[in-house]
Amino acid sequence: MMIEPSIDKLLSKTKGNKYVLCNVVTKRAKEIESVRRLELADQDKKAISLACEEVADGKVKPSKEF
Protein backbone atom coordinates (compact mmCIF):
# COMPACT_ATOMS: atom_id res chain seq x y z
CA MET A 1 0.00 0.00 0.00
CA MET A 2 1.30 3.41 -0.97
CA ILE A 3 1.11 6.10 1.70
CA GLU A 4 3.15 8.91 0.15
CA PRO A 5 2.27 10.84 -1.92
CA SER A 6 -1.36 10.96 -0.90
CA ILE A 7 -4.10 10.54 -3.47
CA ASP A 8 -5.40 14.01 -2.61
CA LYS A 9 -2.05 15.58 -3.50
CA LEU A 10 -1.93 13.64 -6.76
CA LEU A 11 -5.49 14.60 -7.68
CA SER A 12 -4.76 18.26 -7.05
CA LYS A 13 -2.16 18.07 -9.85
CA THR A 14 -4.86 16.97 -12.32
CA LYS A 15 -7.63 19.26 -11.03
CA GLY A 16 -9.44 16.34 -9.43
CA ASN A 17 -9.69 14.29 -12.62
CA LYS A 18 -8.96 10.64 -11.74
CA TYR A 19 -8.95 9.56 -15.38
CA VAL A 20 -6.21 12.04 -16.28
CA LEU A 21 -4.21 11.11 -13.19
CA CYS A 22 -4.37 7.43 -14.07
CA ASN A 23 -3.24 8.07 -17.64
CA VAL A 24 -0.38 10.39 -16.66
CA VAL A 25 0.97 8.04 -14.00
CA THR A 26 0.62 4.98 -16.23
CA LYS A 27 2.37 6.61 -19.16
CA ARG A 28 5.25 7.85 -17.01
CA ALA A 29 5.62 4.48 -15.24
CA LYS A 30 5.92 2.74 -18.61
CA GLU A 31 8.58 5.23 -19.68
CA ILE A 32 10.52 4.66 -16.46
CA GLU A 33 10.22 0.89 -16.81
CA SER A 34 11.51 0.86 -20.37
CA VAL A 35 14.43 3.23 -19.79
CA ARG A 36 15.58 2.28 -16.31
CA ARG A 37 14.76 -1.42 -16.05
CA LEU A 38 18.16 -2.40 -14.65
CA GLU A 39 18.20 0.41 -12.10
CA LEU A 40 14.77 -0.58 -10.83
CA ALA A 41 15.92 -4.13 -10.21
CA ASP A 42 18.42 -2.83 -7.65
CA GLN A 43 16.02 -0.36 -6.00
CA ASP A 44 13.29 -1.06 -3.53
CA LYS A 45 10.74 1.10 -5.40
CA LYS A 46 8.54 0.19 -8.32
CA ALA A 47 8.14 2.28 -11.46
CA ILE A 48 4.58 3.21 -10.51
CA SER A 49 5.76 4.64 -7.17
CA LEU A 50 8.45 6.71 -8.88
CA ALA A 51 5.89 7.99 -11.38
CA CYS A 52 3.52 9.02 -8.58
CA GLU A 53 6.32 10.85 -6.80
CA GLU A 54 7.23 12.72 -9.99
CA VAL A 55 3.61 13.79 -10.52
CA ALA A 56 3.33 14.93 -6.90
CA ASP A 57 6.58 16.92 -7.20
CA GLY A 58 5.38 18.58 -10.39
CA LYS A 59 8.10 17.05 -12.56
CA VAL A 60 5.47 15.39 -14.76
CA LYS A 61 2.36 17.27 -15.80
CA PRO A 62 -0.67 16.33 -17.87
CA SER A 63 -0.52 17.43 -21.47
CA LYS A 64 -2.85 20.09 -22.82
CA GLU A 65 -4.94 17.49 -24.69
CA PHE A 66 -6.50 16.29 -21.41
FENQUI-V462977 format. One record per backbone hydrogen bond with DSSP energy under -0.5 kcal/mol. CO is the residue of the C=O (numbers start at 0). NH is the residue of the N-H. E is the energy in kcal/mol with one decimal. If there is no record, write none. Layout:
# FENQUI-V462977
CO | NH | E
CO | NH | E
This chain:
# FENQUI-V462977
5 | 9 | -2.0
6 | 10 | -2.7
7 | 11 | -1.7
8 | 12 | -0.8
9 | 12 | -0.8
9 | 13 | -0.6
10 | 13 | -0.9
10 | 15 | -3.4
11 | 14 | -0.8
13 | 16 | -1.5
15 | 17 | -0.9
16 | 20 | -2.0
17 | 21 | -2.5
18 | 22 | -2.1
19 | 23 | -2.7
20 | 24 | -2.5
21 | 25 | -2.4
22 | 26 | -2.4
23 | 27 | -2.2
24 | 28 | -2.5
25 | 29 | -2.1
26 | 30 | -1.8
27 | 31 | -2.6
28 | 32 | -2.6
29 | 33 | -2.2
30 | 34 | -2.0
31 | 35 | -2.9
35 | 39 | -2.3
36 | 40 | -1.2
37 | 41 | -0.8
38 | 41 | -0.7
38 | 42 | -1.1
45 | 49 | -1.9
46 | 50 | -2.4
47 | 51 | -2.1
48 | 52 | -2.2
49 | 53 | -2.2
50 | 54 | -2.1
51 | 55 | -2.5
52 | 56 | -2.1
53 | 57 | -0.6
53 | 58 | -2.0
53 | 59 | -1.2
54 | 57 | -0.8
62 | 65 | -1.3
